Amino acid sequence: MAYKNRESADKLRERMEGEGLRTRMTIEKDNRGRPKWFRVQVLVRGTDADAAEVKGLLAKMGLKDATQISKKAVGRGR
């Protein structure tokens, strides 16, 4: 989700974290360096099934348009 103001993004992050999700916020700036969009992202580490479970939780929260923006394999520690 993206918001024009930080307060709305922070409220969504608090709500998501209250559900046990790990989040981060990125800030897209305009050409003058001023904040334009505050984007809230959910970070999922696990399998495709884990990601699907999180997407289902987001849908129950009323956030039905969640989009996966990255899928990166995580190496195993040695």
N, C-alpha and C positions, 0 to 999 in steps of 0.2 A: 504494500500500500504506500502511496505517496501523499504527502500533505504539504500545503503551502506554509504552515507554521509549525514550529518545533513542539509547541505544547500538545497539539493533537497527536503528533507522532509519538511523543513521550507517553501519552495516555494509552495508546495502542500497545506500545512496548510493555508497559506495566501490566496491562491485561493479559498479554501473551505470556509474559514471564510468570504471572500468577497461575497460568495453566501448565507451567513446567517447561515452557519452550525457551530455547536460547536464541536471543535476538541481537541485532546490531542495527544502527542507523547510519545511512550514508547521506551526505549532503551534496546535492547537485547545485553548482553555482552558475549564475548568469555570466555574461561576458565582462561584467565589471567586478566580478568576484563576490557578489552578494548572494546569499542563499536563495535558491529558487524553489527547490523541492527537498523535502526531508523524506527519505525512503526508509521504510521499516522492512528488514529482512529477517527471516527465520533461518537459523543455521541448523542443519541436520547432518549428523555424522552417523552413518550406518548403511543399511541396505536399501534397495528400492522399496521394499515393504515398509521400512521405517519412514521413508519419505511419504509414501502413500498414507500411512497412518496419521502423520502430521497434517497432510493436506485435508484429510477427513476431519480432524479436530478444528482446523481453520474454517472449514465449511460450517461446522456446528456453531462456530463463533460468529457466523454471518459473513465470513470472508471467502466467498466462493470463487473468486477470480485469481487465486494464488497461482503464480507461474514459477516454474523451476528455472533459475537463471544460470546455474552451473552444476555440473556433475563431474566431480574429480575423484579419481581413485585415491584412496589413502593407503600408503604403504604400511606394512606391519613393522613394529619396532623390534629390534634384535637385542 
